[in-house]
Amino acid sequence: GDESTICWVIDILQDRTSHLEVCHAAALGIAHLAPRGHGVSVKALCELLGRIDEAGVRFAALTSLGKCAEPGDLQVVETVVQCAKACEAPTMKMAVQILGQLSPFGHQEAIAVTAYCLSHKNRELRKSAAQTLGQISQRNDEKIVSGILKYFETYVEGVRAKQGEGVEIGEMLQHLVDKGHDRVMTMVFPYLESFKEWVKQAAIEVLGFVAASNDERAILACIEATKLSI
């Protein structure tokens, strides 16, 4: 976009007296005007996110930051990490998606805040968190695996028993662990013998994602579990 127009929009973002609706429009508009890596625009969006509490403006600024910032910009990553700690699920989801695009591989703060989102009550946020962790963290990270297994155990206890949740947990795990991961397999197998049908179903669904191809033990265990259900 024209540099003078970009400067005018940045002035709106930096003006603490700007009305929220105007600020919201400017935050969205800058992404269509400034090229990726435009330092002044990126700085203005980061500053805005650091001082604005209104959810709509924060979401707009975060969305534009993801489009304007260069991958690997540590100041931006730190800003986005803070946004991922917000209380609004849409803002948190957008933040973890942007971390997947911009965070350096292995960035510990980004990994920690994204892993925390794996146990959030919002399903779409959990899915985005798993996908992002698959991009920025090592596969088979024990801390991350522990978090997902804890979530599965919560499901097993019936606290959040929902149909298809085993599929979701399996999808999370396939982003983050190798097929046949020993700890995951060891944890899941006993639940195939549960008297609770939803628990058994969840275990079968998880194995469908994490068991190695032609794993005879997994195949036979699932067949036996199915027989017990009949």
Disulfide bonds with the S-S distance in Angstrom:
none
